[in-house]
Amino acid sequence: MTIGPVQLVVLGFPDPDFHGAIIEELERLRETNTIRVIDALAVHKDVDGAIEVAHLSNISDEEAIELGSKIGALIGLGIEGEEGMAAGAVAGAEAAADGIEAFSDEDAWDVLADIPDGTAAALLLLEHRWAIPLRDAVAATGGFRLADSFISPLDLIAIGLVTADEAEQLHALETPTPSHT
C-alpha cells in the first residue's frame, strides 16, 4: 500500500462538545480521496490539567482495529492506559532495532502541553492522499522535502494574497479567543 504524507493536526475548542460539521467535512474529504483519517482523538483538559481521551473518528471498525491508536503511540499518550503506552514504546523500539531512527526527545512535540487547561482538542492524524502523485514526482526527479508549515494569514498580507481586513478575519478564525488562552 502506498501511503501519502501524514500530518498531525491539533484543533482547539472551548469545550469537548464537538459538532457533527467537522466529522461531515472529514467524511467528504475521505469520499473524494483527498485525505484519509488514520486516527482521531478527542482530548479534554479540565481546569486542573487532568486529561480525558476518547476516539473521535470517521474510520471504519475494521480500520480502527488495523490501525489501533496511532496518535497515542506517536505522542506518547496511553489511550489504553499503561498497556497502550507500553505497546507504543515496544513498537518504537522495534522500529529503532530495524535501523529506523526515530526523532529524539529534543525534537519531540509536546502536543498535550499545547492544549490550554479548561479546553478540548481534536487530534487528527491525516494522510494526504492528494499529495501522493506530487511527492512521487518530486522523488522521481531527485527532490526531497526540506520543511513544511502552514502560513499565518497575517503573513499573506505582505505578498498580496489577502487584504489586512481579510487576514485579520482569517487569523481570528484560527486563534483562540482571549477567554480560552
GUBAFI-328982 format. One record per atom (N, C-alpha, C): residue in three letters; x, y negated, z negated. Coordinates in steps of 0.05 Angstrom, whole numbers, padded with zeros to 5 digits, always signed. Layout:
BEGIN
ALAXYZ...
//
This chain:
BEGIN
MET+00017+00024+00000MET+00000+00000+00000MET+00018-00025+00000THR+00012-00044+00018THR+00026-00069+00018THR+00012-00088-00002ILE+00028-00100-00019ILE+00017-00119-00038ILE+00026-00147-00031GLY+00008-00166-00032GLY+00015-00193-00027GLY+00028-00206-00051PRO+00036-00231-00047PRO+00047-00246-00070PRO+00026-00247-00093VAL+00036-00244-00117VAL+00019-00243-00141VAL+00024-00267-00158GLN+00003-00279-00168GLN+00005-00303-00184GLN-00012-00300-00209LEU-00002-00310-00232LEU-00017-00311-00257LEU-00027-00340-00259VAL-00054-00342-00260VAL-00067-00369-00263VAL-00080-00369-00290VAL-00075-00390-00305VAL-00087-00393-00332VAL-00105-00418-00331LEU-00131-00414-00335LEU-00150-00435-00334LEU-00162-00440-00362GLY-00162-00465-00371GLY-00171-00471-00398GLY-00200-00480-00398PHE-00214-00474-00420PHE-00242-00481-00423PHE-00247-00490-00452PRO-00266-00507-00457PRO-00272-00516-00484PRO-00283-00494-00502ASP-00296-00474-00490ASP-00307-00452-00506ASP-00306-00426-00490PRO-00311-00404-00503PRO-00308-00378-00489PRO-00333-00370-00472ASP-00351-00388-00468ASP-00375-00381-00452ASP-00370-00386-00423PHE-00357-00367-00410PHE-00350-00370-00382PHE-00376-00368-00365HIS-00377-00384-00345HIS-00401-00385-00328HIS-00398-00367-00304GLY-00421-00358-00293GLY-00421-00340-00270GLY-00410-00351-00245ALA-00408-00378-00242ALA-00398-00390-00218ALA-00369-00382-00212ILE-00353-00379-00233ILE-00325-00371-00229ILE-00323-00343-00218ILE-00338-00324-00230ILE-00338-00297-00221ILE-00349-00295-00193GLU-00370-00311-00187GLU-00382-00311-00160GLU-00361-00320-00139GLU-00346-00341-00146GLU-00325-00351-00127GLU-00303-00330-00124LEU-00294-00318-00145LEU-00274-00296-00143LEU-00284-00274-00125GLU-00310-00267-00128GLU-00322-00246-00112GLU-00322-00254-00082ARG-00329-00279-00077ARG-00330-00289-00049ARG-00302-00287-00037LEU-00281-00295-00052LEU-00254-00294-00042LEU-00245-00265-00038ARG-00254-00247-00055ARG-00247-00219-00052ARG-00260-00208-00026GLU-00286-00215-00022GLU-00300-00204+00001GLU-00288-00214+00027THR-00275-00237+00028THR-00263-00247+00052THR-00233-00238+00054ASN-00225-00221+00035ASN-00197-00211+00034ASN-00177-00233+00031THR-00185-00256+00019THR-00167-00278+00014THR-00150-00271-00010ILE-00162-00261-00031ILE-00148-00253-00056ILE-00159-00226-00065ARG-00144-00214-00083ARG-00153-00191-00098ARG-00148-00197-00127VAL-00167-00194-00144VAL-00163-00197-00173VAL-00152-00171-00184ILE-00126-00172-00192ILE-00113-00149-00202ILE-00122-00144-00231ASP-00124-00165-00246ASP-00133-00163-00274ASP-00143-00191-00282ALA-00161-00192-00302ALA-00171-00217-00312ALA-00178-00213-00341LEU-00169-00232-00357LEU-00174-00231-00386LEU-00187-00257-00395ALA-00205-00255-00414ALA-00215-00279-00427ALA-00202-00280-00455VAL-00190-00302-00462VAL-00177-00306-00487VAL-00190-00329-00502HIS-00198-00324-00527HIS-00208-00346-00544HIS-00190-00349-00567LYS-00181-00374-00571LYS-00164-00381-00594LYS-00180-00398-00613ASP-00185-00388-00637ASP-00200-00404-00656ASP-00183-00427-00667VAL-00195-00444-00683VAL-00182-00468-00692VAL-00157-00462-00709ASP-00155-00437-00720ASP-00131-00429-00735ASP-00111-00415-00718GLY-00116-00412-00691GLY-00098-00399-00673GLY-00101-00369-00671ALA-00121-00357-00684ALA-00126-00328-00682ALA-00138-00323-00654ILE-00129-00301-00642ILE-00136-00295-00614ILE-00155-00271-00612GLU-00175-00275-00595GLU-00193-00253-00587GLU-00191-00250-00557VAL-00189-00225-00547VAL-00185-00220-00519VAL-00206-00200-00509ALA-00216-00205-00485ALA-00235-00187-00472ALA-00229-00187-00442HIS-00235-00164-00428HIS-00232-00164-00399HIS-00253-00181-00387LEU-00245-00196-00366LEU-00263-00213-00351LEU-00256-00208-00322SER-00271-00192-00308SER-00262-00185-00282SER-00285-00177-00263ASN-00279-00180-00238ASN-00297-00171-00217ASN-00286-00146-00203ILE-00266-00133-00215ILE-00255-00109-00203ILE-00273-00085-00210SER-00273-00065-00194SER-00290-00042-00199SER-00279-00025-00222ASP-00296-00007-00233ASP-00287+00010-00254ASP-00263+00027-00246GLU-00263+00036-00221GLU-00240+00053-00212GLU-00215+00036-00211GLU-00216+00011-00201GLU-00193-00006-00201GLU-00183-00013-00229ALA-00202-00017-00248ALA-00195-00023-00275ALA-00179+00000-00288ILE-00188+00025-00282ILE-00174+00049-00293ILE-00147+00051-00280GLU-00145+00046-00254GLU-00119+00048-00240GLU-00099+00027-00249LEU-00109+00002-00253LEU-00091-00020-00259LEU-00086-00023-00288GLY-00105-00015-00305GLY-00101-00019-00334GLY-00101-00049-00340SER-00089-00057-00362SER-00087-00085-00369SER-00060-00095-00361LYS-00058-00103-00336LYS-00032-00113-00325LYS-00024-00140-00337ILE-00043-00158-00342ILE-00037-00183-00354ILE-00025-00179-00382GLY-00038-00161-00397GLY-00028-00155-00424GLY+00000-00146-00424ALA+00007-00128-00405ALA+00034-00118-00403ALA+00053-00140-00394LEU+00044-00157-00376LEU+00061-00178-00365LEU+00068-00199-00385ILE+00049-00207-00402ILE+00054-00228-00422ILE+00059-00218-00450GLY+00059-00192-00453GLY+00065-00180-00480GLY+00041-00182-00498LEU+00017-00181-00487LEU-00007-00182-00504LEU-00019-00155-00505GLY-00021-00144-00529GLY-00031-00117-00532GLY-00062-00117-00531ILE-00073-00117-00507ILE-00102-00117-00504ILE-00114-00092-00517GLU-00099-00070-00517GLU-00109-00046-00530GLU-00095-00043-00557GLY-00089-00065-00570GLY-00076-00063-00596GLY-00046-00056-00593GLU-00035-00044-00613GLU-00007-00038-00612GLU-00001-00016-00591GLU-00020+00001-00586GLU-00016+00022-00565GLU-00012+00009-00538GLY-00028-00012-00532GLY-00026-00026-00506GLY+00000-00040-00504MET+00009-00053-00525MET+00034-00067-00525MET+00057-00048-00521ALA+00055-00025-00535ALA+00076-00005-00533ALA+00077+00007-00504ALA+00054+00011-00492ALA+00053+00021-00465ALA+00066+00001-00446GLY+00061-00025-00450GLY+00074-00045-00433GLY+00104-00045-00437ALA+00113-00042-00461ALA+00142-00041-00467ALA+00155-00017-00453VAL+00141+00006-00454VAL+00152+00030-00442VAL+00154+00026-00411ALA+00133+00015-00399ALA+00133+00010-00370ALA+00156-00008-00363GLY+00160-00029-00379GLY+00182-00048-00373GLY+00209-00034-00376ALA+00212-00018-00396ALA+00237-00003-00400ALA+00242+00016-00377GLU+00221+00030-00368GLU+00224+00048-00345GLU+00233+00034-00320ALA+00221+00010-00315ALA+00228-00006-00292ALA+00257-00014-00293ALA+00266-00022-00317ALA+00294-00030-00321ALA+00312-00007-00316ALA+00304+00017-00325ALA+00320+00041-00322ALA+00323+00048-00292ASP+00303+00040-00276ASP+00304+00045-00248ASP+00320+00024-00233GLY+00333+00007-00247GLY+00350-00013-00235GLY+00336-00040-00229ILE+00312-00043-00237ILE+00297-00068-00233ILE+00303-00086-00257GLU+00314-00109-00251GLU+00320-00128-00273GLU+00296-00146-00278ALA+00283-00142-00301ALA+00261-00159-00309ALA+00272-00186-00318PHE+00254-00206-00320PHE+00263-00232-00330PHE+00271-00230-00359SER+00288-00248-00367SER+00298-00248-00394SER+00279-00263-00413ASP+00284-00261-00439ASP+00268-00276-00458ASP+00269-00306-00453GLU+00293-00316-00444GLU+00295-00344-00439GLU+00277-00353-00416ASP+00272-00335-00397ASP+00255-00342-00374ASP+00226-00337-00379ALA+00219-00325-00401ALA+00191-00317-00407ALA+00173-00342-00410TRP+00149-00339-00401TRP+00129-00360-00403TRP+00110-00351-00426ASP+00109-00367-00447ASP+00091-00360-00469ASP+00064-00371-00463VAL+00049-00356-00448VAL+00022-00364-00439VAL+00004-00370-00462LEU+00004-00353-00482LEU-00014-00356-00505LEU-00008-00382-00520ALA+00017-00390-00522ALA+00024-00415-00536ALA+00013-00439-00521ASP+00009-00437-00495ASP-00002-00459-00479ASP-00032-00463-00482ILE-00045-00444-00494ILE-00074-00446-00498ILE-00079-00461-00525PRO-00091-00485-00523PRO-00095-00500-00548PRO-00114-00485-00568ASP-00108-00488-00593ASP-00126-00477-00614ASP-00154-00489-00610GLY-00174-00472-00615GLY-00202-00481-00612GLY-00212-00482-00584THR-00198-00469-00565THR-00207-00468-00537THR-00206-00439-00527ALA-00213-00436-00502ALA-00212-00410-00489ALA-00197-00412-00463ALA-00189-00389-00452ALA-00176-00389-00426ALA-00183-00364-00411ALA-00183-00367-00385ALA-00186-00344-00367ALA-00159-00339-00355LEU-00148-00315-00358LEU-00122-00308-00346LEU-00128-00291-00322LEU-00120-00300-00299LEU-00126-00285-00274LEU-00100-00277-00261LEU-00096-00251-00256LEU-00074-00241-00241LEU-00084-00236-00213LEU-00076-00254-00195LEU-00087-00254-00168LEU-00066-00245-00147GLU-00074-00228-00129GLU-00058-00221-00106GLU-00068-00238-00083HIS-00049-00253-00071HIS-00056-00270-00048HIS-00054-00253-00022ARG-00076-00241-00015ARG-00077-00224+00009ARG-00072-00240+00034TRP-00082-00265+00035TRP-00078-00282+00058TRP-00048-00287+00064ALA-00031-00285+00044ALA-00003-00292+00047ALA+00014-00269+00057ILE+00003-00245+00059ILE+00020-00222+00067ILE+00032-00226+00095PRO+00017-00233+00115PRO+00029-00237+00142PRO+00050-00260+00141LEU+00045-00281+00127LEU+00064-00303+00125LEU+00090-00294+00111ARG+00087-00280+00089ARG+00111-00270+00074ARG+00127-00251+00092ASP+00113-00233+00106ASP+00126-00214+00123ASP+00140-00228+00147ALA+00128-00249+00158ALA+00141-00264+00180ALA+00166-00278+00170VAL+00164-00290+00146VAL+00187-00303+00134VAL+00210-00283+00130ALA+00203-00260+00118ALA+00223-00239+00113ALA+00235-00229+00139ALA+00219-00226+00160ALA+00229-00216+00186ALA+00249-00235+00198THR+00249-00260+00191THR+00268-00279+00202THR+00291-00284+00182GLY+00292-00268+00161GLY+00314-00270+00142GLY+00309-00290+00119GLY+00284-00301+00119GLY+00278-00320+00098GLY+00269-00307+00072PHE+00268-00323+00051PHE+00260-00314+00025PHE+00249-00337+00008ARG+00234-00330-00012ARG+00222-00350-00030ARG+00243-00361-00049LEU+00244-00388-00050LEU+00262-00401-00069LEU+00247-00411-00093ALA+00223-00422-00088ALA+00207-00432-00110ALA+00178-00437-00100ASP+00160-00441-00118ASP+00133-00449-00111ASP+00120-00462-00135SER+00101-00479-00129SER+00087-00493-00151SER+00063-00508-00139PHE+00042-00510-00156PHE+00020-00528-00148PHE+00029-00556-00152ILE+00021-00574-00135ILE+00029-00602-00136ILE+00006-00618-00149SER+00013-00635-00168SER-00008-00651-00182SER-00020-00670-00161PRO-00047-00674-00164PRO-00060-00694-00146PRO-00047-00721-00148LEU-00036-00729-00171LEU-00024-00755-00174LEU+00001-00758-00156ASP+00015-00736-00151ASP+00038-00736-00134ASP+00031-00739-00105LEU+00006-00733-00098LEU-00003-00734-00070LEU-00008-00762-00060ILE-00010-00781-00079ILE-00014-00809-00071ILE+00010-00819-00056ALA+00034-00813-00065ALA+00059-00823-00053ALA+00062-00814-00024ILE+00051-00791-00017ILE+00054-00781+00010ILE+00029-00786+00027GLY+00010-00801+00016GLY-00013-00809+00032GLY-00035-00789+00036LEU-00034-00767+00022LEU-00055-00746+00026LEU-00081-00754+00012VAL-00080-00769-00010VAL-00104-00777-00024VAL-00100-00806-00033THR-00122-00820-00038THR-00121-00847-00049THR-00117-00844-00079ALA-00111-00867-00092ALA-00107-00867-00121ALA-00133-00859-00135ASP-00156-00868-00125ASP-00182-00861-00137ASP-00187-00831-00134GLU-00181-00820-00110GLU-00185-00791-00106GLU-00167-00775-00124ALA-00142-00784-00127ALA-00122-00770-00143ALA-00131-00770-00173GLU-00140-00793-00182GLU-00149-00794-00210GLU-00173-00775-00215GLN-00191-00774-00196GLN-00214-00756-00199GLN-00205-00727-00199LEU-00188-00720-00180LEU-00177-00692-00180LEU-00161-00685-00204HIS-00145-00704-00213HIS-00129-00700-00237HIS-00147-00695-00261ALA-00168-00711-00263ALA-00187-00708-00286ALA-00200-00680-00285LEU-00205-00669-00261LEU-00216-00642-00259LEU-00197-00621-00269GLU-00171-00626-00265GLU-00151-00606-00271GLU-00139-00607-00299THR-00146-00628-00314THR-00134-00632-00341THR-00155-00632-00362PRO-00148-00624-00386PRO-00167-00623-00408PRO-00176-00651-00417THR-00200-00652-00428THR-00210-00677-00439THR-00195-00681-00466PRO-00193-00706-00475PRO-00178-00712-00500PRO-00188-00695-00524SER-00213-00687-00525SER-00222-00672-00548SER-00213-00643-00547HIS-00201-00634-00525HIS-00192-00606-00522HIS-00162-00604-00518THR-00147-00624-00527THR-00118-00622-00524THR-00104-00617-00550
//
